Amino acid sequence: MIAAFLLLSFLVLMLMGVPIAMGLALSGLVSIAWANADAQWLGLLAGPQNMYSSIAKYPLLALPMFVLVGSIFDRSGVAQRMVTFAIACVGRGPGMLPTVAILVAMVLGGISGSGPANAAAVGGVMIAAMSRAGYPASFSATVVGAAAATDILIPPSIAFVVYSVLVPGASVPALFAAGMIPGVMAGIALIAPAIWLSRRHGFGAAEATLARPPFWASLRDASWGLAAPFLILGGMRLGWFTPTEAAVAAVAYGLFVGLVVHRSIDWRDLYPIFREAAEISAVIMLILGAAGIFSYAINTLGVADPIAQWVKAAGLGSRGTLALVLLALLVVSMFIDGVSIFLIFVPLLYPVAQAFQWDLVWFGVLLTLVVAKAQFTPPMAVNLMVSCRMAGVGMESTIPWVLWFIVSFLVMIMAVFFYPELALWLPRHLGY
């Protein structure tokens, strides 16, 4: 009875428009009090204890740092230089600017780890450039919103950091390595509909008349930005620093590039940059803390184990159960943001994953692919919200285009589902 109240009360609070963090905390605290009616203070002292313990974890120090890296590189002009270099590489012609947008988003994905930040950085450069070349604003917004979804797959990834905290046995280095190949393949999968739609509808006709930037000059200008992913990932692989220390090193590197090398930001810009990063990080940490209360209630009330036993007894088998889980999350993720998906469902699904002996790193990559797809799937599409605002169009105008990108991304999810080695080969090869 209390377990049902826990889940139903949270669902009702969400439908009422209560913020996710408040809904998690309220439903958890009321359920704890109900279950401990005879205890001192109704057992509510477990609330602040679990809220603190859920965020007082060393790997989470990386989270605000990677958010800050995204803010720094967003304002440092790195994206513009990468765009120029990408154009020099792929050339001009119909479909090439959308390809550039996707490639640049993938490279920036190796720096920031935040999809909306990536959409803002890429959109600030590419939407205007695509408009001048003859691409409709709604199509440009779709390309940028979908491209930015690769950010949480290509390490470093905020989603992987959160998942590693929630799931024992899934280390951050292993998850980072596991996301690399699926992230690159997801970007390639998005390029296919971008080029096809451009050529089918005659978009970008004016692009071929524009000059192609010189290769070596653009490479020199973009070299500092291109080196950032190698610093972050290579430093972790060589043992120079942990993922958390890598985030701090990335911040220092970004500040050096912006203040000293490109001089695109000055000391007066640091306050708004740090404030923006602090606000975003505070929201995520608040949700994490509230989710700690909710997870404690799930564990103490015995909600997760009966669900795992019921699912296992349903007779769907390992693959059938996982397919059903992913299908349900594909629908739910259209209405709930990515971090909340992890915090709400991972505590419930962890016993199911253990019961069927799913590889937890592979499972984490699949969940992250689902969350990435949701970032550009209306109505909750956070990346698409950012790109549409920058393009000055309504999200509904992107529907004819975004459906093709969603189908392409679903094919990528199915590939990782049927071929786990796409995610597991690299971490195994690297010894994780």
C-alpha positions as CSV (number, residue, x, y, z in Angstrom):
1,M,0.0,0.0,0.0
2,I,2.7,2.5,1.0
3,A,4.9,1.4,-2.0
4,A,2.0,2.1,-4.3
5,F,1.4,5.5,-2.7
6,L,5.1,6.3,-3.2
7,L,5.0,5.8,-6.9
8,L,1.4,7.2,-7.5
9,S,2.0,10.3,-5.4
10,F,5.1,11.2,-7.3
11,L,3.2,10.7,-10.6
12,V,0.4,12.9,-9.4
13,L,2.8,15.6,-8.3
14,M,4.5,15.5,-11.7
15,L,1.1,15.8,-13.5
16,M,0.3,18.8,-11.3
17,G,3.4,20.6,-12.5
18,V,5.4,20.3,-9.3
19,P,9.1,20.6,-10.0
20,I,10.8,17.2,-10.2
21,A,13.0,17.7,-7.1
22,M,10.1,18.7,-5.0
23,G,8.0,15.8,-6.2
24,L,10.8,13.3,-5.4
25,A,11.4,14.7,-1.9
26,L,7.7,15.1,-1.0
27,S,6.6,11.7,-2.1
28,G,9.6,10.1,-0.5
29,L,9.3,11.9,2.9
30,V,5.5,11.2,3.2
31,S,6.0,7.6,2.4
32,I,8.9,7.3,5.0
33,A,6.7,9.0,7.6
34,W,3.8,6.7,6.9
35,A,6.0,3.6,7.2
36,N,7.5,4.8,10.4
37,A,4.4,6.1,12.2
38,D,5.5,4.7,15.5
39,A,9.1,5.8,15.3
40,Q,10.7,9.0,16.8
41,W,10.3,12.0,14.4
42,L,8.4,9.5,12.1
43,G,11.8,8.5,10.7
44,L,12.1,11.8,8.8
45,L,15.7,12.3,10.0
46,A,16.6,9.9,7.2
47,G,15.6,12.6,4.7
48,P,18.4,15.1,5.3
49,Q,20.9,12.3,5.9
50,N,20.2,10.6,2.6
51,M,19.9,14.0,0.8
52,Y,23.4,14.8,1.9
53,S,24.9,11.4,1.3
54,S,23.6,11.3,-2.3
55,I,25.5,14.4,-3.3
56,A,28.6,14.1,-1.0
57,K,30.4,11.8,-3.5
58,Y,33.7,12.4,-5.0
59,P,32.8,11.6,-8.6
60,L,30.1,14.3,-8.5
61,L,32.8,17.0,-8.1
62,A,33.3,16.5,-11.8
63,L,29.7,17.6,-12.6
64,P,29.9,21.3,-11.9
65,M,33.3,21.4,-13.5
66,F,32.1,19.9,-16.8
67,V,29.2,22.3,-16.7
68,L,31.7,25.2,-16.3
69,V,33.8,23.9,-19.2
70,G,30.7,24.0,-21.4
71,S,30.0,27.6,-20.4
72,I,33.7,28.7,-21.0
73,F,34.0,27.1,-24.4
74,D,30.6,28.4,-25.4
75,R,31.9,32.0,-24.9
76,S,35.5,31.6,-26.0
77,G,34.9,31.5,-29.7
78,V,36.2,27.9,-30.1
79,A,33.0,26.8,-31.9
80,Q,33.4,29.4,-34.7
81,R,37.0,28.3,-35.3
82,M,36.0,24.6,-35.4
83,V,33.2,25.4,-37.8
84,T,35.7,27.1,-40.2
85,F,38.0,24.1,-40.0
86,A,35.2,21.6,-40.6
87,I,34.1,23.5,-43.7
88,A,37.7,23.4,-44.9
89,C,37.7,19.6,-44.5
90,V,34.3,18.7,-46.0
91,G,34.0,21.5,-48.5
92,R,30.9,23.4,-49.8
93,G,27.7,22.1,-51.3
94,P,24.1,21.0,-50.4
95,G,24.1,19.2,-47.1
96,M,27.7,20.1,-46.1
97,L,26.8,22.8,-43.6
98,P,24.5,20.4,-41.7
99,T,27.3,17.9,-41.8
100,V,29.7,20.5,-40.3
101,A,27.2,21.3,-37.5
102,I,27.0,17.6,-36.5
103,L,30.8,17.1,-36.7
104,V,31.5,20.2,-34.6
105,A,28.9,19.2,-32.1
106,M,30.6,15.8,-31.8
107,V,34.0,17.5,-31.1
108,L,32.5,19.8,-28.6
109,G,30.9,16.7,-27.0
110,G,34.4,15.8,-26.0
111,I,34.7,19.0,-24.1
112,S,31.5,19.9,-22.2
113,G,29.2,16.9,-21.6
114,S,26.0,19.0,-21.6
115,G,23.6,18.8,-24.6
116,P,21.9,22.2,-24.2
117,A,25.3,23.9,-23.8
118,N,26.4,22.2,-26.9
119,A,23.3,23.3,-28.8
120,A,23.8,26.9,-27.7
121,A,27.5,26.9,-28.8
122,V,26.9,25.2,-32.2
123,G,23.6,27.1,-32.8
124,G,25.2,30.4,-32.1
125,V,27.5,29.9,-35.1
126,M,25.7,27.5,-37.5
127,I,22.1,28.7,-37.5
128,A,23.0,32.0,-39.0
129,A,25.5,30.5,-41.4
130,M,22.9,27.9,-42.6
131,S,20.3,30.7,-43.0
132,R,22.6,32.6,-45.3
133,A,23.2,29.5,-47.4
134,G,19.5,29.0,-47.9
135,Y,18.5,26.4,-45.3
136,P,15.1,27.0,-43.6
137,A,15.3,28.1,-40.0
138,S,13.2,25.1,-38.8
139,F,15.6,22.6,-40.5
140,S,18.7,24.4,-39.1
141,A,17.2,24.2,-35.6
142,T,16.5,20.5,-36.0
143,V,20.0,19.7,-37.2
144,V,21.6,21.6,-34.3
145,G,19.2,20.1,-31.7
146,A,19.8,16.6,-32.9
147,A,23.6,17.0,-33.3
148,A,24.0,18.3,-29.7
149,A,22.5,15.0,-28.4
150,T,25.8,13.3,-29.2
151,D,27.3,15.4,-26.4
152,I,26.1,13.1,-23.6
153,L,27.5,10.0,-25.4
154,I,30.9,11.2,-26.3
155,P,33.0,11.6,-23.1
156,P,33.1,13.5,-20.9
157,S,29.4,13.1,-20.1
158,I,27.4,14.4,-17.2
159,A,24.9,11.6,-17.7
160,F,27.6,8.9,-17.3
161,V,28.9,10.6,-14.1
162,V,25.4,10.5,-12.6
163,Y,24.9,6.9,-13.7
164,S,28.2,5.8,-12.2
165,V,27.1,7.3,-8.8
166,L,23.8,5.4,-8.9
167,V,25.1,2.0,-10.1
168,P,27.9,0.2,-8.2
169,G,30.2,-1.5,-10.6
170,A,30.0,0.9,-13.4
171,S,33.1,3.1,-13.2
172,V,33.3,6.5,-14.9
173,P,36.4,5.5,-17.1
174,A,34.6,2.4,-18.3
175,L,31.4,4.4,-19.2
176,F,33.4,7.1,-20.9
177,A,35.2,4.5,-23.0
178,A,31.9,2.6,-23.7
179,G,30.2,5.8,-25.0
180,M,32.9,6.7,-27.5
181,I,32.0,4.3,-30.4
182,P,28.2,4.6,-30.0
183,G,28.5,8.4,-29.8
184,V,30.6,8.6,-33.0
185,M,28.2,6.2,-34.8
186,A,25.2,8.2,-33.6
187,G,26.7,11.3,-35.2
188,I,27.3,9.5,-38.4
189,A,23.7,8.2,-38.3
190,L,22.5,11.8,-38.0
191,I,24.6,13.0,-41.0
192,A,22.7,10.6,-43.4
193,P,19.3,12.2,-43.1
194,A,20.8,15.7,-42.9
195,I,22.4,15.3,-46.3
196,W,19.5,13.4,-47.8
197,L,16.9,16.0,-46.8
198,S,19.1,18.8,-47.9
199,R,19.5,17.4,-51.4
200,R,16.0,16.2,-51.7
201,H,14.5,19.6,-50.9
202,G,17.2,21.7,-52.6
203,F,18.4,23.3,-49.4
204,G,21.7,25.1,-49.3
205,A,21.8,26.0,-53.0
206,A,23.7,29.2,-52.2
207,E,26.3,27.2,-50.2
208,A,28.2,26.0,-53.3
209,T,28.9,29.7,-54.2
210,L,30.7,30.4,-50.9
211,A,34.4,30.3,-50.6
212,R,36.1,27.3,-49.0
213,P,38.4,28.3,-46.1
214,P,42.1,27.5,-46.4
215,F,42.8,24.2,-44.7
216,W,46.1,24.9,-42.9
217,A,45.1,28.4,-41.6
218,S,41.8,27.1,-40.3
219,L,43.5,24.1,-38.7
220,R,46.0,26.4,-36.9
221,D,43.1,28.5,-35.6
222,A,41.1,25.5,-34.4
223,S,44.0,23.6,-33.0
224,W,43.5,24.7,-29.4
225,G,39.9,23.6,-29.4
226,L,40.7,20.3,-31.1
227,A,43.3,19.6,-28.5
228,A,40.9,19.8,-25.6
229,P,39.3,16.3,-26.0
230,F,42.7,14.8,-26.3
231,L,43.8,16.6,-23.1
232,I,40.7,15.3,-21.2
233,L,40.5,11.8,-22.5
234,G,44.2,11.2,-23.1
235,G,45.1,12.5,-19.6
236,M,42.7,10.1,-18.0
237,R,44.0,7.2,-20.1
238,L,47.6,8.0,-19.3
239,G,46.9,8.2,-15.6
240,W,47.7,11.9,-15.3
241,F,44.4,12.6,-13.6
242,T,41.1,11.0,-12.6
243,P,37.8,11.9,-14.3
244,T,37.2,14.5,-11.6
245,E,40.7,16.0,-11.9
246,A,40.3,15.9,-15.7
247,A,37.2,18.2,-15.3
248,V,39.3,20.7,-13.3
249,A,42.1,20.5,-15.9
250,A,39.6,21.2,-18.7
251,V,38.4,24.3,-16.9
252,A,41.9,25.6,-16.5
253,Y,42.7,24.8,-20.1
254,G,39.5,26.5,-21.3
255,L,40.2,29.7,-19.3
256,F,43.8,29.7,-20.7
257,V,42.5,29.4,-24.3
258,G,39.8,32.1,-23.8
259,L,41.8,34.6,-21.8
260,V,45.3,34.2,-23.2
261,V,45.3,32.5,-26.6
262,H,42.1,33.7,-28.3
263,R,41.4,36.6,-25.9
264,S,37.7,36.2,-26.7
265,I,36.8,36.6,-23.0
266,D,38.2,38.9,-20.4
267,W,38.1,39.0,-16.6
268,R,34.7,40.8,-16.6
269,D,33.2,37.8,-18.4
270,L,34.1,35.4,-15.7
271,Y,31.4,36.4,-13.3
272,P,28.5,35.6,-15.7
273,I,30.2,32.4,-16.8
274,F,30.7,31.1,-13.2
275,R,27.2,32.2,-12.3
276,E,25.6,30.4,-15.2
277,A,27.5,27.2,-14.4
278,A,26.7,27.5,-10.7
279,E,22.9,27.8,-11.4
280,I,22.9,24.8,-13.7
281,S,24.9,22.7,-11.3
282,A,22.7,23.7,-8.3
283,V,19.6,22.6,-10.1
284,I,21.2,19.2,-10.9
285,M,22.5,18.8,-7.4
286,L,19.1,19.6,-5.9
287,I,17.5,16.9,-8.0
288,L,20.2,14.5,-7.1
289,G,19.7,15.2,-3.4
290,A,15.9,14.8,-3.6
291,A,16.4,11.6,-5.6
292,G,18.5,10.3,-2.7
293,I,15.4,10.6,-0.4
294,F,13.2,8.9,-3.1
295,S,15.8,6.1,-3.6
296,Y,16.0,5.5,0.2
297,A,12.2,5.2,0.3
298,I,12.3,2.7,-2.6
299,N,14.9,0.6,-0.9
300,T,13.4,0.6,2.6
301,L,9.9,0.0,1.5
302,G,10.9,-2.9,-0.7
303,V,9.6,-1.5,-3.9
304,A,12.3,-2.5,-6.3
305,D,12.7,-6.2,-5.5
306,P,9.1,-7.2,-6.0
307,I,9.2,-5.4,-9.4
308,A,12.3,-7.3,-10.4
309,Q,10.7,-10.6,-9.4
310,W,7.5,-9.8,-11.2
311,V,9.4,-8.8,-14.4
312,K,11.5,-11.9,-14.3
313,A,8.5,-14.1,-13.8
314,A,6.7,-12.5,-16.8
315,G,8.6,-14.9,-19.0
316,L,9.8,-12.4,-21.6
317,G,13.4,-13.4,-21.3
318,S,16.4,-11.2,-21.0
319,R,16.2,-9.5,-24.4
320,G,12.4,-9.2,-24.3
321,T,12.5,-7.6,-20.9
322,L,15.2,-5.1,-21.9
323,A,13.4,-4.2,-25.1
324,L,10.2,-3.5,-23.1
325,V,12.1,-1.4,-20.6
326,L,13.8,0.6,-23.3
327,L,10.5,1.1,-25.2
328,A,8.8,2.3,-22.0
329,L,11.7,4.7,-21.3
330,L,11.6,6.0,-24.9
331,V,8.0,7.1,-24.2
332,V,8.6,8.4,-20.7
333,S,11.7,10.3,-21.7
334,M,9.7,12.5,-24.0
335,F,8.2,14.1,-20.9
336,I,10.9,14.0,-18.3
337,D,14.5,15.5,-18.5
338,G,17.5,13.2,-18.8
339,V,19.0,13.5,-15.3
340,S,15.5,12.8,-13.8
341,I,15.1,9.7,-15.9
342,F,18.3,8.3,-14.4
343,L,17.4,9.3,-10.8
344,I,13.9,8.0,-10.9
345,F,14.2,4.8,-12.9
346,V,17.8,3.5,-12.3
347,P,17.0,2.6,-8.6
348,L,14.0,0.6,-9.8
349,L,15.7,-1.0,-12.8
350,Y,19.0,-1.9,-11.0
351,P,17.6,-5.0,-9.4
352,V,16.1,-6.0,-12.8
353,A,19.5,-5.6,-14.4
354,Q,21.0,-7.8,-11.7
355,A,18.3,-10.4,-12.0
356,F,18.9,-10.8,-15.8
357,Q,22.7,-10.2,-15.4
358,W,22.8,-7.4,-17.9
359,D,26.2,-5.8,-18.2
360,L,25.8,-2.6,-16.3
361,V,28.1,-0.6,-18.5
362,W,26.2,-1.7,-21.6
363,F,22.9,-1.0,-19.9
364,G,24.2,2.5,-19.0
365,V,25.0,3.2,-22.6
366,L,21.6,2.1,-23.7
367,L,19.9,4.3,-21.2
368,T,22.1,7.2,-22.2
369,L,21.2,6.6,-25.9
370,V,17.5,6.8,-24.9
371,V,18.1,10.0,-23.0
372,A,20.0,11.5,-25.9
373,K,17.2,10.7,-28.3
374,A,14.8,12.4,-25.9
375,Q,16.9,15.6,-26.0
376,F,15.5,16.4,-29.5
377,T,12.2,14.6,-29.4
378,P,9.2,16.9,-28.7
379,P,7.6,18.0,-26.4
380,M,10.4,17.9,-23.7
381,A,13.3,18.2,-26.2
382,V,15.7,20.5,-24.2
383,N,18.2,20.7,-27.1
384,L,15.5,21.5,-29.6
385,M,14.2,24.2,-27.2
386,V,17.6,25.9,-27.2
387,S,18.1,25.7,-31.0
388,C,14.5,26.8,-31.8
389,R,14.9,29.8,-29.6
390,M,18.1,30.7,-31.3
391,A,16.5,30.2,-34.8
392,G,13.4,32.1,-33.8
393,V,11.0,29.3,-34.8
394,G,8.4,27.3,-32.9
395,M,9.2,23.7,-32.0
396,E,6.1,22.5,-33.9
397,S,7.7,23.7,-37.2
398,T,10.5,21.2,-36.8
399,I,8.3,18.1,-36.7
400,P,8.6,17.3,-40.5
401,W,12.4,17.2,-40.2
402,V,13.0,15.9,-36.7
403,L,11.1,12.6,-37.3
404,W,13.8,11.6,-39.8
405,F,16.5,12.2,-37.3
406,I,14.6,10.3,-34.6
407,V,14.3,7.3,-36.9
408,S,18.0,7.4,-37.6
409,F,18.8,7.6,-33.9
410,L,16.5,4.7,-33.1
411,V,18.4,2.6,-35.6
412,M,21.6,3.4,-33.7
413,I,19.9,2.3,-30.4
414,M,18.9,-1.0,-32.0
415,A,22.4,-1.6,-33.2
416,V,23.8,-1.2,-29.7
417,F,21.0,-3.3,-28.3
418,F,21.7,-6.2,-30.7
419,Y,25.5,-5.8,-30.7
420,P,26.7,-5.0,-27.2
421,E,30.3,-5.1,-28.3
422,L,29.8,-1.7,-29.9
423,A,29.8,-0.4,-26.4
424,L,31.9,-3.0,-24.6
425,W,34.8,-3.6,-27.0
426,L,36.7,-0.3,-26.2
427,P,36.5,-0.4,-22.4
428,R,37.5,-4.1,-22.5
429,H,40.4,-3.3,-24.8
430,L,41.5,-0.5,-22.5
431,G,41.4,-2.7,-19.5
432,Y,38.4,-1.1,-17.8
